[in-house]
Amino acid sequence: MDSNANHSDLRLITVDPGHFHAALLQKQQLPGVASEANVYAPLGPDLLAHLDRVSRFNARTENPTNWKLRVYAGEDFLEKMIAEVPGNVAVFSGRNAKKLDLIEAAVDAGLHVLADKPLILERAQHPKLRGVLETARRRNLVVADAMTQRFEITCQLVRLLVNDPAIFGERVAGSPEDPAVRMESIHYLIKRVAGVPNLRPLWFFDTTEQGEGLTDVGTHLVDQVQWILMPDRELNLAADVSVLQATRWPTVLTVDQLRQVTGLPLDNPAQPQALDYFCNNSVRYTLGGVHISLDIRWDVEPPAGVPDTEYILFRGSRARIEIRQEKEVNWRPEVHALPATPADRAALRQALENRIAALQSTFEGLAIHECGEGFRLDIPARYRIGHEAHFSRLANAFLETVRDPATEPAWEHSYLLAKYFVTTEGVAFARREL
């Protein structure tokens, strides 16, 4: 045991890592977390990839880490972990179908849990999720999913603007045909780094394991709606949330495209020559009476130079608040505030100037820029920190809550339950519509 471990109150246990987020937690040495950490997983490529990532963090020349991994590799990894319980924080990132079973076992063993999204894929798992959260609360344990978008500067600013009545005005209810909140997300299956496809495991294309678009990446969108529209408010699932409509459709991949994205030969002549990958969803629902539209899409490969993109819109009585990604600004997300009518423009500008002035102590250098039909926030580059830095901030916030579980907001569990109701009910609704 190293000296850091002797003076640390927290120890990590990584369970069956199948996604790089499990290793990303250990990209930096975490204050108050023992350098000696444990990994329990079946022997296979997912485990080897995780160990390689942590090893590279230790071996880098700039800011190397000092993780000492104690690894158990075997099919009985969960039973072994429960028998030993060599830490107090369990980390889950990867295969999703049985993730809730693993989380339940960890909570029953007295462990705090940080899990990558999603926690569940199917509507039938929702009551069990509620039970796990109730057990965690009784035992003073923290269970959280990694909602990194809460640490993205553009999302933080939208939250502030939407909840400033002088800027946003009253919330607009909208309608199913004209929702007051819209979010659109486009991801790509084949992504290239230095001209080489970034490989995905074959199980990624099994929606019973990875989830459909709404139950997977759509989790972030549903969380953003709640976090922005109903900040710090405990949600009542029966009274506040209603799923109205949902659809699903496949992205078709040829065998050659699957070879590119998995790196596997896939040369079995009996294998189908195309895969209908049901990764696309559209859902319409209400939250607190506000109509919301979410569209999640996975295309095969992006046009040259185009990244994954999102569009976000919140419509109030005085202004529309948007996040756009456009080619003219190199696809960088930008926050726009647009007056509800031309007559509201001057008042909106004054309200924005007042709010920006009040935010200088938090976001020094933030400014507004007049453009076209409205205004764009000029965000200093130092606040655009990127996904890995978002994850680091999330990890530190989670660990602070673990050290004092009483500081966990009362509304977090209701957010989890509402979020996973929308994602799983939406997919269930869409399957009935086919």
Secondary structure, DSSP 8 states (H G I E B T S, - for coil): --HHHHT-SB-EEEES--STHHHHTTSS--TTB-SEEEEEE-SSHHHHHHHHHHHHHHH-SSS----EEEEEESTTHHHHHHHH---SEEEE-S--TTHHHHHHHHHHTT-EEEE-S-S--SGGGHHHHHHHHHHHHHTT--EEE--GGGG-HHHHHHHHHHT-HHHH-SB--B-SSSBSEEEEEEEES--EETTEE----GGGG-HHHH--TTTTTHHHHHHHHHHHHSTT----HHHHEEEEEEEEEEEEEEHHHHHHHH------TTS-SEEEEEEEEEEEEEETTEEEEEEEEEESS--TT---EEEEEEEBSSEEEEEEE-GGGTT-EEEEEEESSGGGHHHHHHHHHHHHHHTTTTSTT-EEEEETTEEEEE--GGG---HHHHHHHHHHHHHHHHH-GGGS-TTHHHHHHHHHHHHHHHHHHHHHH-
